[in-house]
Amino acid sequence: MPILPYLSEKAQLQPDFFDELSSAGATLTVALYVYAKEQGQFDVAFAIAAILMLLTLLINGAAMLVERYFRRKRSL
């Protein structure tokens, strides 16, 4: 339960919220939205989408390798 008050505080828009969207701490999904919807730079948006898909495939592949490792270790 102590997480809920923390999340409700962070969910409120801060005065510099829109300035932070273009900062180095912005996520790739936020950057994808900004480039596609607000700036109309679809080539950059497609490049970000490709990067996100590659990252997803890499994480999925790593998870499968870890699963396979522990499954073999457990069967010994």
MIPA-294440 format. One record per residue (C-alpha): residue number from 1; residue in one letter; chain; x, y, z. Coordinates in pm, 1 decimal. Each point is the difference from the previous one (the first is absolute). Layout:
<pts>
<pt NUM, 'a', 'A', <X, Y, Z>>
...
</pts>
This chain:
<pts>
<pt 1, 'm', 'A', <0.0, 0.0, 0.0>>
<pt 2, 'p', 'A', <277.2, 256.1, 56.2>>
<pt 3, 'i', 'A', <67.8, 1.4, -374.4>>
<pt 4, 'l', 'A', <-335.1, 155.0, -90.8>>
<pt 5, 'p', 'A', <58.4, 344.7, 157.8>>
<pt 6, 'y', 'A', <341.1, 14.0, -165.2>>
<pt 7, 'l', 'A', <-149.4, -79.0, -340.0>>
<pt 8, 's', 'A', <-278.2, 252.4, 40.2>>
<pt 9, 'e', 'A', <255.0, 271.8, 76.5>>
<pt 10, 'k', 'A', <207.9, -89.4, -304.9>>
<pt 11, 'a', 'A', <-305.2, -18.4, -227.9>>
<pt 12, 'q', 'A', <-69.8, 370.6, 40.8>>
<pt 13, 'l', 'A', <134.9, 219.9, -276.3>>
<pt 14, 'q', 'A', <297.0, 202.0, 107.9>>
<pt 15, 'p', 'A', <53.2, 354.6, -134.6>>
<pt 16, 'd', 'A', <294.6, -112.3, -214.5>>
<pt 17, 'f', 'A', <-168.3, -323.7, -114.9>>
<pt 18, 'f', 'A', <-1.3, 88.8, -369.7>>
<pt 19, 'd', 'A', <359.1, 121.5, 12.0>>
<pt 20, 'e', 'A', <104.3, -336.9, 141.6>>
<pt 21, 'l', 'A', <-149.0, -188.4, -296.6>>
<pt 22, 's', 'A', <291.8, 101.6, -217.9>>
<pt 23, 's', 'A', <268.0, -43.7, 264.9>>
<pt 24, 'a', 'A', <254.8, -280.4, 9.6>>
<pt 25, 'g', 'A', <-212.2, -181.7, 258.2>>
<pt 26, 'a', 'A', <-300.5, -34.4, -231.8>>
<pt 27, 't', 'A', <-78.3, -355.9, -102.1>>
<pt 28, 'l', 'A', <6.9, -123.0, -356.7>>
<pt 29, 't', 'A', <-376.0, -44.6, -2.0>>
<pt 30, 'v', 'A', <-50.8, 363.9, 97.5>>
<pt 31, 'a', 'A', <247.6, 107.3, -266.7>>
<pt 32, 'l', 'A', <-183.4, -217.2, -254.4>>
<pt 33, 'y', 'A', <-328.4, 171.2, 81.8>>
<pt 34, 'v', 'A', <150.6, 348.9, -11.2>>
<pt 35, 'y', 'A', <174.1, -54.0, -333.9>>
<pt 36, 'a', 'A', <-299.2, -168.8, -164.1>>
<pt 37, 'k', 'A', <-295.2, 199.3, 132.5>>
<pt 38, 'e', 'A', <131.4, 342.5, 88.4>>
<pt 39, 'q', 'A', <291.6, 60.6, -233.6>>
<pt 40, 'g', 'A', <-104.3, -214.1, -297.3>>
<pt 41, 'q', 'A', <347.7, -149.3, -44.7>>
<pt 42, 'f', 'A', <-107.6, -348.3, -98.4>>
<pt 43, 'd', 'A', <345.7, -117.3, -109.0>>
<pt 44, 'v', 'A', <134.3, 57.5, 350.7>>
<pt 45, 'a', 'A', <-311.7, -160.2, 148.8>>
<pt 46, 'f', 'A', <46.2, -312.1, -213.4>>
<pt 47, 'a', 'A', <365.9, -20.1, 101.0>>
<pt 48, 'i', 'A', <-98.0, 19.0, 367.4>>
<pt 49, 'a', 'A', <-266.6, -266.4, -56.3>>
<pt 50, 'a', 'A', <260.8, -228.0, -158.4>>
<pt 51, 'i', 'A', <231.2, 51.8, 297.4>>
<pt 52, 'l', 'A', <-283.7, -83.4, 239.9>>
<pt 53, 'm', 'A', <-77.8, -319.7, -192.5>>
<pt 54, 'l', 'A', <366.0, -104.1, 3.5>>
<pt 55, 'l', 'A', <24.7, 65.3, 373.0>>
<pt 56, 't', 'A', <-313.0, -208.7, 54.6>>
<pt 57, 'l', 'A', <145.5, -286.5, -203.3>>
<pt 58, 'l', 'A', <329.8, 18.0, 189.9>>
<pt 59, 'i', 'A', <-170.3, -4.9, 338.8>>
<pt 60, 'n', 'A', <-227.1, -285.2, -108.7>>
<pt 61, 'g', 'A', <299.1, -199.1, -129.2>>
<pt 62, 'a', 'A', <194.2, 56.2, 320.2>>
<pt 63, 'a', 'A', <-298.3, -111.5, 207.0>>
<pt 64, 'm', 'A', <-31.1, -316.6, -207.2>>
<pt 65, 'l', 'A', <370.0, -78.8, 48.4>>
<pt 66, 'v', 'A', <-27.2, 50.6, 376.2>>
<pt 67, 'e', 'A', <-308.2, -222.1, 10.3>>
<pt 68, 'r', 'A', <175.9, -270.6, -197.6>>
<pt 69, 'y', 'A', <305.4, 20.1, 230.0>>
<pt 70, 'f', 'A', <-203.9, -38.9, 316.9>>
<pt 71, 'r', 'A', <-218.4, -271.3, -148.3>>
<pt 72, 'r', 'A', <309.4, -207.2, -85.8>>
<pt 73, 'k', 'A', <153.6, 71.2, 340.6>>
<pt 74, 'r', 'A', <-316.9, -115.4, 177.6>>
<pt 75, 's', 'A', <-22.7, -323.2, -202.3>>
<pt 76, 'l', 'A', <352.0, -110.8, 102.9>>
</pts>
